[in-house]
Amino acid sequence: MQNKQLLKLLKQQQKILSKIALGQPLSEISEEICLAIEEMLEDESAKCSILSLQGNQLFHCAAPSIDAKYCQIINGIEIGPKVGSCGTAAFSEARIIVDDINTSPLWEGFKQTALTFGLASCWSTPIISTKAEVLGTFAVYHTTAKSPTKQDLELIDHFVNFTSIALENDANATKLNDVISQLKHSNDKFEAFTQVMPDLVLILGENGEYVDVYGSSNEFLYSSLLQSKGKNVNDVLDPKDALPIMAVLEKTLATNEVQVFEYELEVPKGKVVFEGRTVPVDHYQSKSSQSRHVLWVARDITQRKEAEKAVEKLAYYDPLTKLPNRRMLNERLNIAVEKIKRSGETGALLFLDIDDFKRLNDSLGHSSGDELLIEVARRLGAVIRKSDTLARLGGDEFVVLLEYLGDDNDQANVESAIVAQKIHEVFEQEFKVGALKFQVSCSIGICLIEGADITASNILKFADTAMYRSKAKGGNSYSFYDPQLQTLLDRKIKLETEILKSIENDEFCAYFQPQINNEGKVVGAEALIRWIHPINGIIAPSEFIPVAEQFGLIQRLQNIVLRDICTLLKRLNPCVIDDDFKVSINISASQFKSSLLKSELLHVLNYHHLSPSKITLEITESMLTHDVEHTIQQMKELQSEGFTFSIDDFGTGYSCLAYLHAYPVKQLKIDKSFIDRISDEESGFSIVKTIIDLANNLGMGVVAEGVESKEQLTILKGCNIDSTQGFYFAKPMPMNDYLNSHSKNFKRD
């Protein structure tokens, strides 16, 4: 730089710095800088522009030689990787030289605007603060395509520094004015030193109103400082957060003592743990005021609590798998045992050991063994409920603590076995360590947690013993501590597997037993599930229905029965059935309690394009004894769809006759046990006659089940029975047999 130009630069520098020192407006200083560099560049086409960065947008500061319309167009433009010279410079924090706007890809979306206003080149430099933050951009435009010389760039750097001082000084001045403004509203000298404290300081009224807020920034508050003042804690905070705050406030004023406590709030900074300290303050606002206040100091102790958690992890968690270790398991197990003793509930502990792990560990190496254990822990964690505990005791031993499995052993046995099966399933997929792939299995021992004499140490010991029983069976299995129970459960699990397999193989179907009126005409049928096993033949429903209920398979079987009912109704000759012809289907207790019952039934019927009016739902008396109002509502909803209801085995349950008329029931079915004794005047006939009379008085139809002799039929006809079914007429039969016999007259003289 020549001496003449250097002197000119020093003169301009002195002039600009003087304006900055005198606190003149930023717009005036910026314009002075632009005019100065335009003069020193000694190029009449040079036009300077200064933009300030606010957030991710650039705003106009000064551009005295550039058309105001252009400045207005680019004012507020968002920075980015291809946003002209200035937007790109601010985004990349690097100088951007574009010697020809017309050909530059950075100006692709803006060049037409620039060229319209006669701007052909643009050199832009980011303005960086002393804190290494981008404050804005300093740009030099020319009306012709032009590249800068080394001297041009040196000169620009000088003026960029002046601009940085001006922008930073303006920002600091703005912040200073804000601080001064806050200090003016201070009640006393208290605010002066709280401004430099990292803690949040609140003055709260005795009723919970924010009187003053000092200290930390808004990131620790639900709303800004100004928005909080004058509002009540109950209005600013969520109820779950406000309630404990108000409790501390009241205790502070009641005891007149310092209170120290911890609490957690979700604030703009995130979830923060605070240590709160409160002390009562008298005469905070004026000596004449009788109201009391509380000084509340809140300190962010989130990092300290995280450090404490880290220490706790070292003591209570396995460093390899990050699972709870033996110490934490023992604590949780002791708590669970005491809870189960008090409540009478049942839990379980599953002790599992990886089969042949020592051989794998020795052959693969300990680091590979560790990788295997980490993967096992990950897979197990994916199938364990959040309420349960998965722990690693050490080596290849893992424990699953199931704290609640129900109120009885049967349910606990089933649930714990299901968990054991899920655990075995996670081992079915190959494990991969490095380039090696191999199959791994595990042995599981299960001990139920129940009874008043249980201890945590015995539970672990018994589960460990059961685990070794699984090892003795060859591994890859689970065993209960009680061997007799294990045998029973194995049988149930095997039967469940058989049921699932048979559903897939279409081995279940519906049999139909006709219902006959007094003239011998078929007026309906009852559909009954049958399992036609390819090896064992027909399996009695009493053997598989309870298991299907227990393992949640009953609805799938019910859908098969309903499917076959739809097929039967479609195949029946419409000429030989009237509008009153219906097929009844049994509804189990678990189905009746399910909120999905209606949707499941309608889904099958809609699929087959059949009306619910042809279906009678048979339920038992015991289903009506729980939550009468809800039961009536549920039945009415199904009735509104077209279904009718029949009470099966009536007289064997404990239904309340006072409510019987309230249920939307169209039919009662007399249980076979009463029909068997109908010839006995006292024990059978009188009961049957009473049920028929009751039904007639309530406007219900009556069906007698289990009719096996002419004598029984004669007596029933004498009692004005509506219809009958039983072996005297026909046994339950396959669909084709029923279709062949449907037109037959079953009248018996």
MOJOFEN-V508710 format. One record per pair of residues at least 24 apart in sequence whose C-alpha atoms are under 6 Angstrom apart, sorted by the first residue. I is the first residue (numbers start at 0). GAP is how many residues later the second one is. Records with the same first field share a line. If there is no record, write none. Layout:
I->GAP / GAP
This chain:
26->34
29->32
30->31
44->97 / 98
45->95 / 96
46->93 / 94
47->91 / 92
48->90
49->87 / 88
50->85 / 86
51->83 / 84
52->82 / 83
81->24
84->39
85->38 / 51
88->37
89->36
92->33
94->29 / 30
95->28
96->26
97->24 / 25
98->46 / 47 / 48
99->45
117->25
118->24
119->24 / 25
120->24
126->37
198->99 / 100
199->97 / 98
200->95 / 96
201->93 / 94
202->91 / 92
203->89 / 90
204->88
205->86 / 87
207->24 / 25
208->24
218->49 / 50
219->47
220->46
221->45
252->27
271->30
272->28 / 29
273->24 / 25 / 26 / 27
274->24
320->53
322->68
323->67
324->66 / 67 / 68
325->67
333->122
340->111
344->62
345->58 / 59 / 60 / 61 / 103 / 104
346->55 / 56 / 57 / 58 / 101 / 102
347->54 / 99 / 100 / 101
348->51 / 52 / 97 / 98
349->49 / 50 / 95 / 96
350->48 / 93 / 94 / 112 / 113
351->45 / 46 / 91 / 92
352->43 / 44 / 89 / 90
353->42 / 88
354->86 / 87
440->35
441->34
442->24 / 27 / 28 / 32 / 33 / 34 / 35
443->34
444->33 / 34
445->34
446->34
506->25
509->51
510->221 / 222 / 223
511->220 / 221
512->219
514->209 / 210
515->207 / 208
516->205 / 206
518->228
519->225 / 226 / 227
520->224
522->58
523->57 / 58 / 59
524->58
525->57 / 58
526->58
581->32 / 33
582->32 / 33
583->31 / 32 / 33
584->32 / 33
585->32
586->31 / 32
611->30 / 31
612->29 / 30
614->28
615->27 / 28 / 29
616->28
617->27 / 28 / 29 / 30
618->28 / 29
619->27 / 28
620->32 / 34
621->31
631->31
665->34
666->33 / 34 / 35
667->34
668->33 / 34 / 35
669->34 / 35
670->34
671->33 / 34
